[in-house]
Amino acid sequence: MKNRRLINNLTGMSMMATLYVQANNDLNSIYGTLNITLQPSESMEVEYGDLRNGFLLGLRVKPMPTGVVEAYYFQVKQRGDVVDNWLNNADAINITMECLHNMDSHLPIEQSLRASKMV
């Protein structure tokens, strides 16, 4: 059984987004990713994971056109943190300009996970 989430692009610009699905209960492992493209004001219901891999671990947002090199990342650091609640417990994932400004890292999630395993 797949999990479902509604993603709302409230930024007024087109974007590519990648949802990172957590492997089992391990905050340091990625089960898979889902790439979507959202136009301004577009909403999309997405399906991801399965019964064992049902939590979102992170989100990467890249504004379009692709000439923009900046990408923004959110990553769950621990269950119950702000990002976890936003990705996994809210009615919808609303991507806003304020949310982009509040993203805590420009380090890709894959690199962040590798760095945390080295410590």
C-alpha positions in Angstrom: 0.0 0.0 0.0 1.4 3.4 -1.0 1.3 6.5 1.1 -0.3 9.7 -0.2 0.5 13.4 0.3 -0.9 16.6 -1.2 1.9 19.0 -2.3 0.9 22.6 -2.9 3.2 25.1 -4.8 2.3 28.5 -3.3 5.5 30.3 -4.4 4.2 31.8 -7.7 7.1 30.1 -9.6 7.6 26.8 -11.3 9.7 24.3 -9.5 11.1 20.8 -9.5 10.8 18.9 -6.2 12.2 15.7 -4.9 10.7 13.9 -2.0 13.0 11.5 -0.1 11.4 8.5 1.4 12.9 7.1 4.6 13.9 3.5 4.8 12.1 1.7 7.6 12.8 3.7 10.9 16.3 4.8 9.9 16.7 8.5 9.7 20.0 7.9 8.0 18.8 5.8 5.1 16.8 6.6 1.9 14.4 4.0 0.6 13.7 6.0 -2.6 12.9 9.3 -4.1 10.0 10.8 -6.0 10.6 13.7 -8.5 7.7 16.0 -9.5 7.4 19.3 -11.3 4.9 21.9 -10.1 3.7 25.0 -11.9 2.8 28.2 -9.9 -0.3 27.5 -7.7 -0.4 23.9 -8.8 -1.4 21.1 -6.3 -0.5 17.5 -6.8 -1.4 14.4 -4.9 1.6 12.0 -4.9 2.0 8.3 -3.9 5.3 7.1 -2.3 6.8 4.3 -0.3 4.9 1.3 1.1 3.8 0.0 4.5 7.4 -0.4 5.8 8.7 2.8 4.2 6.0 5.4 4.9 7.8 8.4 6.3 9.3 11.3 4.3 12.8 12.0 5.2 13.4 15.2 3.3 12.4 17.5 0.5 14.6 19.2 -2.2 13.1 22.2 -4.1 14.7 23.7 -7.2 13.0 26.8 -8.7 12.8 26.8 -12.5 13.9 27.8 -15.1 16.9 25.5 -14.7 19.2 28.5 -15.1 18.7 29.0 -11.4 21.5 27.0 -9.7 20.1 27.3 -6.2 18.3 24.3 -4.6 16.7 24.3 -1.2 16.7 21.3 1.2 14.7 20.3 4.3 15.7 17.1 6.2 14.1 15.4 9.2 16.7 15.3 12.0 14.6 13.5 14.5 11.0 12.3 14.8 8.7 15.1 16.0 10.9 18.0 14.8 9.4 20.8 12.7 10.4 19.3 9.4 9.0 15.9 10.4 5.7 17.4 11.4 5.5 19.5 8.2 6.3 16.5 5.9 4.6 13.7 7.7 1.8 15.1 9.9 0.3 18.2 8.3 -2.7 17.9 6.0 -0.6 19.0 3.0 2.9 20.0 2.2 2.6 23.7 1.4 5.7 25.1 -0.3 5.8 28.9 0.2 8.4 31.6 -0.3 8.7 31.8 3.5 9.4 28.0 3.7 12.2 28.4 1.1 13.8 31.2 3.2 13.6 29.0 6.3 15.3 25.9 4.8 18.2 25.2 7.1 20.6 23.7 4.6 21.9 24.0 1.1 23.7 20.7 1.5 22.1 17.9 -0.5 20.4 15.3 1.7 22.6 12.5 0.3 25.7 14.4 1.3 24.2 15.3 4.7 23.5 11.6 5.4 27.0 10.6 4.4 28.5 13.3 6.6 26.4 12.2 9.6 27.6 8.6 9.2 31.2 9.7 9.3 30.9 11.5 12.6 
